[in-house]
Amino acid sequence: MSPLLEARDLSKAFGGVTVLQGISFDVQAGEVHALMGENGAGKSTLMKILAGVHTADAGQVLLDGRAIRPASPRDAQDLGIALIHQELQLMPDLSAAANVFIGREPRRLGGLVLDHTRQLADTRAIFERVGLELDPRREVGGLSVAQQQMVEIAKALTLNARVLIMDEPTAALNPEEVQELFRVVRRLRADGVAIVYISHKMDELQCIADRVTVLRDGRHIATLPMAGADMGELIQLMVGRELQQAAHAAPDLSAAPVVLEARHLSRGRAVRAASFTLRRGEILGLAGLMGAGRTELARLVFGADRRDSGEILVRGQTADIRSPADAVRLGIAYLSEDRKGLGLATGLDVEANLLLPSLARFTGKLGQIDRRAGQAAAQGFVQRLGIKTPSLGQTVARLSGGNQQKIALAKWLLRETDILIVDEPTRGIDVGAKAEIHRLLRELAAGGKALIVISSELPELLGLAHRILVMCEGRISGELTTADATQEALMALATTRQAA
């Protein structure tokens, strides 16, 4: 079959740095074509060229065998190419129907009056096509992430999209929501829509993709049928090397001092009578389905939210933690799952982000900052954590997700905190960067840091943690050691409602 959309020998450079070098890629009607590669491999740039966000320096794009050159996203949409970003582009204060038809609202009386009745009817029809049971009058801000994603898909379909590009569509979805998204994707594939699916999650791609293309360092490495594809081979194609799985044997920490203890922490129905201990040198995993209360518990410990009841002890002493500043003074750090929104100042450079929590350390009595000492400290952590950046002056927003996560971690290490709460440490980063983050976390624990790692990826917790606590409906439903933890056991506890 002839491809519906084809890229031939595309190249692109920014500021003298080549990010795509002679890339060729195609997707057929009624196909889900996965695109894989480490962050910085060129996936986003390629998709943005296809979607009209960027213009290629060389090469051409063909649709139905005819050369096209979309100069804007609107041009691409008019051609039937729609891009759904990982960070959804919706207006939370407007209804679902208003978001679906934003800028293209149906009108009557010669275009003078918005036709609300038709807009609602058309939105219901497109929701029915994707199997979304949702009142189109509901405000988008009150919808779940999965529902918002369906609204984005519906919006693309009203543009008569023949090619749908989905960038990490399941990054914030729970397993049930992932399966719902897959159902919609399969329905669209059956309707002849060509789908480009960008993801780092191997198990998902095996379920949904027909073919997979691997990019590395801006070059096309391979295109393979997904059926029968070897996951180890795909990873090696992505990173250019074989990733070594670190041996995971839990050390005996029974004699290690308890550095953090929570006793019966509660906040409404989000967290209910949660108790646990954390020892020096330990990685304590926190598992559970979305909404189980994992992040809410972490925020209580860090003082980001006020607890209704309960007690926190740090190094054996009762701690009055009323704010994140109180927690930081006690040596507790929290790396939010939303690293861009809450973990980093992405508009500032690398040096500023690294030094922000520790400015007092580099500030003299008269308020002057010792720039030389600050730069030396920042450069030291760039080297220690292997942060890939052209300079300390590089804007953090221009770095890959893996390097951003390293900066979010490094700023707290520079602050000399020794209790680290890390929420979804590898969400949205590639397998190579993920392996590096895992190595860093293990090294920190081996060096005496105490870590709480929250993750929705059960294999990640099984490979990292010395113990795993499981939450369900705001309560800690069970605890497993490395010896008896399995994905099945974790899921059983994650879906087990505890008695009040």
Buried (B, 14 or more C-beta within 10 A) or exposed (E): EEBBBBBBBBBBBEEEEBBBBEBEBBBBBBBBBBBBBBBBBBBBBBBBBBBBBBEBEEBEBBBBEEEBEBEEBEBBBEBBBBBBBBEBEBEEEBBBBBBBBEEEBBEEEEEEEBBBEBBBEBBBEBBEBBEBEBEBEBBBEEBBBBBBBBBBBBBBBBBEBBBBBBBBBBBBBBBEBBEBBBEBBBEBBEEEBBBBBBBBBBEBBBBBBBBBBBBBBBBBBBBBEBEEBEEEEBBBBBBEEEBEEEEEEBEEBEEBEBBBBBBEBBBEEBBBBBEBBBBBBBBBBBBBBBBBBBBBBBBBBBBBBEBEEBBBBBBEEEBEBEEBEBBBEBBBBBBBBEBBEEBBEBEBBBBBBBBBBBEEBBEEEEEEEEEEEBBEBBBEBBEBBEBBBEEBEBBBEBBBBBBBBBBBBBBBBBBEBBBBBBBBBBBBBBBBBBBBBBEBBBEBBEEEBBBBBBBBBBEBBBBBBBBBBBBBBBBBBBBBEBEEBEEEBBBBBBBEEBEE
